Amino acid sequence: MIFLTVGTQFPFDRLVKAVDTLAGEGNIEEEIFAQIGCSSYMPVNFKAMQTMETELFEKFICNSTAIISHSGMGTIETALRNEKPMLAVPRLKKYGEVVNDHQIDIAKRFEAEGYLLAAYNENEIVKKIIELKTFIPKKRHSTSEALIKKISQFLSSVEKDIYECSAKK
C-alpha cells in the first residue's frame, strides 16, 4: 500500500489530483490510502481522510510499502526513521501551496544524499513512482551534533543567499 500524505497546514490539491489521475489511468497498481489535509479535492480512485491521530498516521507509515508526500521535514524524518522509500513533491509558492519555496531546497538536498526521490512537477510523478518500486533509501544515522551541524550549514547558506541578494539591490 502506498501512503499519500500532504500534511495539515495548507491544501495540496495539485498532488492529490495528480496521484488520483495516475491511479485512475492505471499507472499506479498498488492500493493507495491518503491523508489529504484541508484539501478541497476528494480523490475518486483511492480512499482518503483529511486528518488522523499520530498513532494512526504512524500505523499507515509502518504498513506502507512507499510514501508519497510533500517535502515536509516531519514526514521525511518519519519515512527515514521507518526506512520507507519516499517520493517527495515540493509544494510551490506560485500555486499558493506554501509561503515560500523552501520545500524545493529540502527535496533537492535529501534526494542528492540518496534519502528520497523527488518530482518537481506533475509530469515527473509517474516516472518517479516506477523508480520508487525499487528505490532503497540511504539509511540515516542521525545524532544531535550531526543535526545541529546540518542546520547550521543550511542556515549559513540561506544567510549567504540573503546577503548576496541584498548586496545586489
Secondary structure, DSSP 8 states (H G I E B T S, - for coil): -EEEE--SSS--HHHHHHHHHHHHTTS--S-EEEE-TT-S---SSSEEES---HHHHHHHHHH-SEEEE-S-HHHHHHHHHTT--EEE----GGGTSSSSSHHHHHHHHHHHTTS-EE-SSHHHHHHHHHHHTT---------HHHHHHHHHHHHHHHHHHHHHHHHH-
